[in-house]
Amino acid sequence: MSTLFRDIDGGPVYPGGSVVCIGAFDGLHAGHQALVRHAVARAHALGVSAVALSFEPLPREFFAPATPPPRLMLPHAKVLALQALGVDTIGLLRFDARMAALSAEAFIDRVLADRLRAREVWVGPGFRFGHRRGGDLGTLRRAGEALGFVAGEIEPLALDGERVSSTRVRAALAAGDFATATRLLGRPYAISGHVVRGRKLGRTLGYPTANLRFGGKTPALRGIYATRVHGVASDTDTGRPWPAVSSFGTRPTVGGVEPLLEAHLFDFDGDLYGRRIEVEFVARLRDEEKFDDLPALVAQMDRDAAQARSLLSASETMPRPGGIPFSLREKVARSAG
């Protein structure tokens, strides 16, 4: 079971040494996975622990709160995905004014050397860190010579001639290009969380929904989608994902403000409140719209549901890519409490 720490201060987490990888890891795409797996493999080779360092909020969210970047993954989902990749410890460091003012050299001394006793540090292409992004791979290597660790950069992972990046994933999702997003991520794009209670308006309209909040973050998606919902079937069932039509947005017709993911599971009758589910996005149907009245909204929902059923039925015959299986993520979630 992996451990988690948030602060840069404190005693050594691993006095015997560790191998560290550092990144924002938003979405944990195929390039991120290559970095993490390399660090885990090196840690196993050296007989020490593997540590993944990330930040929350993301630095870009801290520096531009009025125009934050769309998030691909919420912090808890990131932690679970890193655990599933075999990381022993996750440093989800608080990025605040104090962290922003910390020089690259101070970060190396206090976090990599003092707290983690790093023996190797691995980063992705173009990595920068510290106050005003003053540190880079060269900074790490020079410090490592004095402090007793080595630093390296993994080769960039390319797809269709371009480097795999969170920016490319966001662009693919915004365009409704889930095939490309899946290839960049190494798995279908999905959002997970615990089902929360809503206003129950969907139930009165004939479309009850399982609702997930997005933690006050700006989502990378907005609109109506054909989806599959994982984590619905009981242990005695097949565990197959449940077909659904989902809305992700602010619900302008009824005066909503907070982004909410609402999944209507076809032909489902049960109570999902409090259950952790994962909504996998299959196809984009349309943009979110504001309708003149509720009957007009329901008529469009009928059309959306019919289209989603048709798309999901057709997609069942197509092969699906792998990735971090939901069953494994759910097992990690249970072990983490």
Secondary structure per residue as TSV (DSSP state, phi and psi in degrees):
chain	resnum	aa	ss	phi	psi
A	1	M	-	360.0	130.4
A	2	S	-	-75.5	153.7
A	3	T	E	-108.4	163.8
A	4	L	E	-134.6	136.0
A	5	F	E	-134.6	153.8
A	6	R	-	-115.5	-21.3
A	7	D	-	-105.0	151.8
A	8	I	S	-84.8	-15.9
A	9	D	-	-92.9	157.2
A	10	G	S	126.9	175.0
A	11	G	S	-76.9	176.9
A	12	P	-	-59.6	132.8
A	13	V	S	-79.0	-39.9
A	14	Y	-	-132.8	86.4
A	15	P	T	-56.9	-27.9
A	16	G	T	-83.0	-0.7
A	17	G	-	105.9	163.3
A	18	S	E	-156.5	165.8
A	19	V	E	-111.3	128.7
A	20	V	E	-117.3	137.2
A	21	C	E	-120.2	147.0
A	22	I	E	-129.5	137.5
A	23	G	-	179.5	165.7
A	24	A	-	-69.6	-36.7
A	25	F	-	58.4	28.7
A	26	D	S	-71.9	118.7
A	27	G	S	90.6	-22.4
A	28	L	-	46.0	57.6
A	29	H	-	-72.5	-178.3
A	30	A	H	-60.4	-34.1
A	31	G	H	-66.8	-43.8
A	32	H	H	-59.9	-44.0
A	33	Q	H	-61.2	-38.7
A	34	A	H	-62.6	-41.3
A	35	L	H	-63.5	-48.0
A	36	V	H	-64.7	-44.8
A	37	R	H	-63.4	-35.9
A	38	H	H	-63.5	-45.0
A	39	A	H	-63.4	-41.6
A	40	V	H	-63.1	-41.9
A	41	A	H	-64.0	-41.1
A	42	R	H	-66.3	-38.5
A	43	A	H	-63.1	-42.4
A	44	H	H	-62.6	-40.5
A	45	A	H	-63.7	-34.7
A	46	L	H	-90.3	-10.0
A	47	G	T	73.8	29.9
A	48	V	S	-123.9	-177.8
A	49	S	E	-89.6	151.3
A	50	A	E	-100.0	131.2
A	51	V	E	-124.5	133.0
A	52	A	E	-110.4	124.8
A	53	L	E	-105.4	129.3
A	54	S	E	-140.7	-172.4
A	55	F	E	-136.9	146.5
A	56	E	E	-148.3	118.5
A	57	P	S	-68.6	169.8
A	58	L	-	-64.9	147.0
A	59	P	H	-52.2	-39.9
A	60	R	H	-66.3	-30.3
A	61	E	H	-69.5	-37.1
A	62	F	H	-68.9	-44.7
A	63	F	H	-78.1	-22.9
A	64	A	-	-132.9	66.5
A	65	P	T	-63.5	-25.8
A	66	A	T	-77.7	-25.5
A	67	T	S	-133.4	62.7
A	68	P	-	-68.9	152.4
A	69	P	-	-69.0	145.7
A	70	P	-	-60.2	133.8
A	71	R	B	-90.5	137.9
A	72	L	S	-88.9	-26.9
A	73	M	S	-148.7	136.9
A	74	L	-	-81.1	158.7
A	75	P	H	-54.9	-43.8
A	76	H	H	-64.2	-40.3
A	77	A	H	-64.9	-37.2
A	78	K	H	-61.7	-44.7
A	79	V	H	-60.2	-46.7
A	80	L	H	-62.0	-40.9
A	81	A	H	-68.1	-38.7
A	82	L	H	-66.0	-39.3
A	83	Q	H	-60.5	-42.6
A	84	A	H	-65.2	-22.5
A	85	L	T	-85.4	-0.8
A	86	G	T	99.0	11.0
A	87	V	-	-70.9	138.1
A	88	D	S	-82.3	-37.7
A	89	T	E	-138.9	141.6
A	90	I	E	-118.9	125.0
A	91	G	E	-100.2	100.2
A	92	L	E	-96.9	80.1
A	93	L	E	-73.8	137.2
A	94	R	E	-68.1	118.7
A	95	F	-	-97.1	104.0
A	96	D	S	-133.1	-169.8
A	97	A	H	-59.9	-36.5
A	98	R	H	-65.1	-44.3
A	99	M	H	-66.3	-40.0
A	100	A	H	-62.8	-30.2
A	101	A	T	-86.4	-6.6
A	102	L	-	-75.7	126.5
A	103	S	-	-69.0	160.8
A	104	A	H	-59.6	-41.6
A	105	E	H	-65.1	-39.6
A	106	A	H	-68.1	-36.7
A	107	F	H	-62.5	-43.6
A	108	I	I	-61.7	-47.3
A	109	D	I	-63.0	-48.9
A	110	R	I	-81.4	-35.2
A	111	V	I	-98.5	-58.1
A	112	L	I	-71.1	-43.3
A	113	A	I	-84.7	-54.6
A	114	D	I	-74.2	-51.0
A	115	R	I	-79.0	-39.6
A	116	L	T	-108.4	-10.0
A	117	R	-	47.7	48.7
A	118	A	E	-58.7	135.2
A	119	R	E	-103.6	-28.4
A	120	E	E	-141.5	145.5
A	121	V	E	-129.7	127.9
A	122	W	E	-123.0	136.1
A	123	V	E	-134.2	169.2
A	124	G	-	-90.5	174.5
A	125	P	T	-60.6	136.4
A	126	G	T	72.2	19.1
A	127	F	-	-63.2	132.6
A	128	R	-	-132.4	150.3
A	129	F	B	-157.8	170.1
A	130	G	S	84.4	174.8
A	131	H	G	-52.9	127.8
A	132	R	G	54.5	30.6
A	133	R	G	54.7	40.9
A	134	G	-	-79.3	-12.8
A	135	G	B	-105.0	150.0
A	136	D	-	-145.1	-166.6
A	137	L	H	-61.3	-37.9
A	138	G	H	-61.2	-39.9
A	139	T	H	-60.9	-45.0
A	140	L	H	-62.0	-43.2
A	141	R	H	-67.1	-40.8
A	142	R	H	-64.5	-42.8
A	143	A	H	-66.6	-37.2
A	144	G	H	-62.0	-34.9
A	145	E	H	-61.2	-34.4
A	146	A	H	-86.0	-30.1
A	147	L	H	-102.3	-5.7
A	148	G	T	90.9	26.7
A	149	F	-	-130.5	161.1
A	150	V	E	-110.4	150.9
A	151	A	E	-127.0	142.8
A	152	G	E	-146.3	164.2
A	153	E	E	-121.6	130.0
A	154	I	-	-77.3	156.2
A	155	E	-	-65.9	140.9
A	156	P	-	-63.3	141.9
A	157	L	-	-94.8	124.5
A	158	A	E	-111.4	149.9
A	159	L	E	-139.7	124.0
A	160	D	T	56.4	36.9
A	161	G	T	82.4	1.7
A	162	E	E	-126.2	150.2
A	163	R	E	-66.7	137.4
A	164	V	-	-68.4	130.5
A	165	S	-	-152.1	161.7
A	166	S	H	-64.2	-33.2
A	167	T	H	-60.4	-43.1
A	168	R	H	-66.0	-37.8
A	169	V	H	-63.6	-45.6
A	170	R	H	-59.6	-42.3
A	171	A	H	-63.7	-41.4
A	172	A	H	-64.6	-41.8
A	173	L	H	-65.8	-42.3
A	174	A	H	-61.5	-32.1
A	175	A	T	-85.4	-2.8
A	176	G	T	72.7	18.9
A	177	D	-	-92.2	78.9
A	178	F	H	-74.0	-23.1
A	179	A	H	-64.9	-45.7
A	180	T	H	-67.4	-42.5
A	181	A	H	-58.2	-41.1
A	182	T	H	-62.7	-41.2
A	183	R	H	-67.6	-37.9
A	184	L	H	-69.5	-37.4
A	185	L	H	-83.0	-25.1
A	186	G	T	80.2	11.0
A	187	R	S	-167.1	161.0
A	188	P	-	-64.1	146.4
A	189	Y	-	-72.9	134.0
A	190	A	E	-149.6	156.9
A	191	I	E	-125.7	132.3
A	192	S	E	-119.6	160.1
A	193	G	E	170.0	178.9
A	194	H	E	-91.4	136.0
A	195	V	-	-67.1	128.7
A	196	V	B	-112.9	161.3
A	197	R	-	-79.5	138.6
A	198	G	-	-113.8	-156.0
A	199	R	-	-83.9	-4.4
A	200	K	-	62.1	22.6
A	201	L	H	-66.8	-38.6
A	202	G	H	-58.6	-38.1
A	203	R	H	-63.3	-41.3
A	204	T	H	-68.9	-23.6
A	205	L	T	-91.8	0.5
A	206	G	T	91.1	9.0
A	207	Y	-	-132.9	72.8
A	208	P	-	-62.0	144.1
A	209	T	-	-130.0	153.3
A	210	A	E	-96.3	122.0
A	211	N	E	-107.2	135.6
A	212	L	E	-122.9	132.9
A	213	R	E	-87.5	158.6
A	214	F	-	-111.4	26.6
A	215	G	T	59.8	29.6
A	216	G	T	74.5	3.9
A	217	K	-	-87.9	164.0
A	218	T	-	-89.1	116.3
A	219	P	B	-75.9	156.9
A	220	A	S	-84.1	-6.0
A	221	L	-	-123.8	151.0
A	222	R	-	-157.3	125.7
A	223	G	E	147.6	-160.6
A	224	I	E	-115.2	136.4
A	225	Y	E	-139.4	149.8
A	226	A	E	-82.6	131.1
A	227	T	E	-139.6	165.7
A	228	R	E	-122.5	138.6
A	229	V	E	-111.6	120.8
A	230	H	E	-95.9	152.3
A	231	G	S	90.2	12.4
A	232	V	-	-90.7	-44.6
A	233	A	S	-67.2	148.6
A	234	S	-	-77.1	170.8
A	235	D	T	-61.6	-24.4
A	236	T	T	-86.9	-8.2
A	237	D	S	-89.4	-177.9
A	238	T	-	-71.0	-22.5
A	239	G	-	80.3	6.7
A	240	R	-	-67.0	145.9
A	241	P	-	-65.5	152.8
A	242	W	E	-96.0	128.5
A	243	P	E	-67.1	143.4
A	244	A	E	-156.4	162.2
A	245	V	E	-116.0	133.6
A	246	S	E	-129.5	145.2
A	247	S	E	-113.9	133.0
A	248	F	E	-127.6	107.9
A	249	G	E	174.3	-160.3
A	250	T	-	-101.6	-0.2
A	251	R	-	59.5	62.5
A	252	P	G	-63.8	-27.4
A	253	T	G	-63.1	-31.2
A	254	V	G	-111.4	18.5
A	255	G	T	74.1	28.6
A	256	G	-	-72.4	158.9
A	257	V	-	-127.0	-49.1
A	258	E	S	-78.3	134.7
A	259	P	-	-59.9	130.7
A	260	L	E	-137.9	135.2
A	261	L	E	-97.0	117.2
A	262	E	E	-117.6	116.9
A	263	A	E	-110.8	121.2
A	264	H	E	-97.4	111.9
A	265	L	E	-85.7	123.5
A	266	F	T	-65.3	130.9
A	267	D	T	57.4	33.3
A	268	F	-	-106.0	136.4
A	269	D	-	-134.7	101.2
A	270	G	S	-177.2	175.7
A	271	D	-	-110.0	116.9
A	272	L	-	-108.4	2.9
A	273	Y	T	-56.7	128.4
A	274	G	T	86.5	-13.5
A	275	R	-	-77.9	143.4
A	276	R	E	-86.0	120.7
A	277	I	E	-125.5	169.4
A	278	E	E	-133.8	126.7
A	279	V	E	-101.3	114.0
A	280	E	E	-96.2	128.2
A	281	F	E	-90.3	129.2
A	282	V	E	-109.4	-45.9
A	283	A	E	-154.1	145.0
A	284	R	E	-87.7	131.8
A	285	L	E	-97.3	-45.4
A	286	R	E	-170.3	172.7
A	287	D	-	-74.4	160.0
A	288	E	-	-71.0	139.3
A	289	E	-	-131.2	159.3
A	290	K	-	-105.2	121.8
A	291	F	-	-99.2	157.8
A	292	D	S	-67.9	-33.1
A	293	D	S	-155.5	172.7
A	294	L	H	-67.8	-37.9
A	295	P	H	-58.5	-38.5
A	296	A	H	-66.2	-37.8
A	297	L	H	-63.8	-45.8
A	298	V	H	-63.7	-39.4
A	299	A	H	-60.6	-40.6
A	300	Q	H	-70.0	-36.6
A	301	M	H	-62.6	-37.4
A	302	D	H	-59.8	-44.2
A	303	R	H	-66.5	-41.0
A	304	D	H	-61.2	-44.1
A	305	A	H	-63.8	-42.6
A	306	A	H	-63.8	-41.5
A	307	Q	H	-66.8	-41.2
A	308	A	H	-64.5	-43.2
A	309	R	H	-57.3	-43.9
A	310	S	H	-64.9	-46.1
A	311	L	H	-63.8	-42.8
A	312	L	H	-69.1	-36.1
A	313	S	H	-63.8	-41.7
A	314	A	H	-68.0	-37.1
A	315	S	H	-73.4	-18.0
A	316	E	T	-62.5	-23.7
A	317	T	T	-87.0	-4.5
A	318	M	S	-96.3	146.7
A	319	P	-	-66.6	146.0
A	320	R	-	-115.3	140.0
A	321	P	-	-70.4	164.8
A	322	G	-	-89.4	-146.2
A	323	G	S	135.9	-153.6
A	324	I	S	-84.6	109.0
A	325	P	-	-61.5	145.7
A	326	F	H	-61.1	-37.2
A	327	S	H	-58.9	-37.3
A	328	L	H	-72.1	-41.9
A	329	R	H	-60.9	-41.6
A	330	E	H	-65.7	-37.6
A	331	K	H	-64.3	-42.4
A	332	V	H	-63.8	-40.8
A	333	A	H	-60.7	-43.3
A	334	R	H	-65.5	-40.0
A	335	S	H	-68.3	-26.6
A	336	A	T	-85.7	-2.8
A	337	G	-	85.9	360.0
